[in-house]
């Protein structure tokens, strides 16, 4: 969670999670927030119709699953021992989450990616957007910007997200990659695939080298988002650090 602690006023201020704050105090919307303006397809509205009032709960559970799997993979890449069981000997993670983590381990052991960057935040007031890059890694001789996904499908907006992240990486860090990739840990693959494919049962790495068109579509979506949210300021909530009756 983003927050600012002011010891002088003895307050903590929680910042709007939809925005990032740069070193000059300028708030910039996240890439994923901007992509809320990207048009939804028929499959999305059918999903809403099928799930009705449960859709919010399902969305939140999916987000929690994604966050937990990201935490597991990050700990693993940082060289920490990752255990399914808590100190009391009971599972500390949902088995579906652990299954996806196991697929990440299989990917790592079979293809030995060299991790260059993990969970790095970039904010660009000049570009007008910000985001957190999952991984930059070298796989099969190519340096790729990789995003880990746990959703049931690889949605078109994911490629716009990665194109924007690639632009942030170039602008803020001066790093140029050979392409972007989605490491889908909830894929319908059943085998290791043909020679040259990077996949296994339940997971696959999907690589895209040219993101020019995706970046164009992202910029159009950003224009739509700005039209809908012109003048909108980030929400901020402050609390006192200490209370005494």
N, C-alpha and C positions, 0 to 999 in steps of 0.2 A: 504494500500500500504506500502511495506517495503522501508524504506529510512534511510539515515544517514545524520545528520546535523553537519557540521564542522564550528563552529563559528570563528575559527582562520582564515581559508581560505574563510569564508563567502560563503560556497557552500552547496547545498543539492544534495545528490547522490541517485538516484532511483535505487533500486536493482531489479534484475531479479525475477519476481514473480514465476518462475519455481523452484527457489532455496530458501532454508532457510539458515540462517547464525547462527552458534552457538556462544557461549560465547568467543571462541578463534579466531573468525573471519573466521572459515572454512565454506565454502559453501557446502551444501548438497542438492541433488535433492529431490523434494517432491514425495510422493507416487503416486499421480495422474499423475505427469510428467513421472515417470518410467512406469506407466501403459499405456502410449501412445504406447509402444512397444508391448503390448498384441495383439495377432492376432484378427482382426475384422471378424465377421461372415457374412454370406450371407445377413442377414437382414440389416446390416449396409450399404453394397454396394448397395442394392436395394433402401435404403433410399436416398443415394447420387444420384442415377440415377433418382429417382422420383423428387427430389427437385433441382438438378442441381446447377445453380448459386445462388439460394436462400439458399443453405445449410448453408453457413457461417452465414447469418443473423439469420436463425432459431436457430443455435447453440448458438449464442450470446444472443438471446432472452431467450432461455432456461436457460442459465447460469445466466442471470439477474433475472429471476423468482426465481431460486433456492436461489440466494443471498438474495433477498428480503424476501422470506419466512423464511430463516434462521434468518434474522434480527428481524422479527416479533416474532418468537418463542423464541429467546434469550431475547428480551425485556420482553415478558410475563413471562418467567421463572425467570427473575430478579425482578419480582414483580411490574413492571411498568404498568400503564394503557395504553392499546394499542387501538387506535381508527382508524376506517376506514376513518373518515372524517378529513380533515385539519381544520385549524382555520377559514377558509372562508366557511366552511360547504360543501365542495366538497370532493369527494373520493380522498384520497391520495395514494391509492394502487389500482392496477388492481384487478378487481373482481375475476379473476381466482386465483390470489395470496391469496386474502382474504379467498376464499373458502378453500384453503389448510390449511391456518392458523386456520380456524374454526375447521377443522378436528383434528388439533393438540390440540386445546382446548378441544374437545370432548374426545380425548384420555386421556388428563391430568385429566379431571374431573371424568371420569369413572374409571380409574385405579390408580389414585393418585401416580404416580411415584415419588420417592424421588431422586431429582437431586443431584448427588455427584460432578459433574464436567461439565463445559460448555465451549465450544470453547477454548480448551487448546492446545497450540502449543508444540510439542516435536521435538527435533532435536538430532540425534545420528550420529556423525561422525563414530563411531565404526560400527554401523549397515549399514551406508551408505545411509540413507534415513530419511525423516522428514515428518511431517504432522500435521494437525489440527483435533483434535478429537471433534466431535459435542457434544456428551453427554456421561457421565457415569451415570447410574441411576439404582435404584433398582425398579424392576417391578415384581409384583406377587411373591415376596420373592427371586428373583434372581438379582444379580448385573450384569448389561449388559453394554457393550460398544455399543452405539446406534448411527447410522448415519441416518440423515433425508434425504430422497430422494423425488424429485418432478418430476422425469422423467416419461415417459409413461410406461416404463417397468423396471423390476429389472434385470439388465444385469449381466452376470457371473463375469465380472471384479470387480463388487462391493464387492464380497466376498473376493477377493484377497486384495482389498484396506483395508477392515476391519481386515483381518488377519494381515496385516502389522501394522495397527494402534494398534492392540492388543499387538503385539511384542514391539512396541514403548512404550506403557503404562507400560508393564512389565519391560523393560530395563531402562526407564528414571524415572519412578515414583514408581516402585516396587508394582504396583497395579495389582492384578490378578482378572479377571472377570469370571463368570460362562459361558459366551458365548458372541457372538456378535449379533447384530440385525439391521435390516433395518426397519425404520419407513417410510413406503411408503405412501405418502400423495396424490398420484395420481393413486390409485389402482382401479381395476374394481369391487371390492366388493360392494354388494348391501345391505347386512344385517349385523347384529352383529355376525353372525356365530354361531357355536355350542358352548356349554359350554367348557370353557378352552381356546377358541381362543380369541386373543386380536385384535379386528378389529371392523370396523363400515362401514357405507356406504361411499365408496370412499377412505378408508384407511385401513391399516393393519400393524401389527408388526410381522415381520418374523424373527425368532430366529434360530441361528445356534450355537451349542455348540462346536463342534470339527472343528477347522480351520487348522488342520495339513496339509492336502492336499493343501488347498488354499495358505498356507504360502510357501509350496514347489513350487507351480506354480508361486507365486510372485517372489521368488528368481531366478527362471529360466528366468522370464520376465526381472528382473533387470540385469541379465547377458546379455540378448539381448540388453537392453537399453545402457549398458556400452559399448558394442561392436560398437554400432552406434554413440555414443557420446564421445568416448575416447578422453581425453585431452580438451574437450570443457569447456570453462570458462563462468561463468554467465555474461550476458550483464549488463553494468552499464552506466547510463547516469547522468551527473552532470550539474547543473545549478547554477548560481550565486544567492545569496540570495537578493542582492540589486543592482540596476542599477541607475545611475544618469548621465544625459547628461551634 
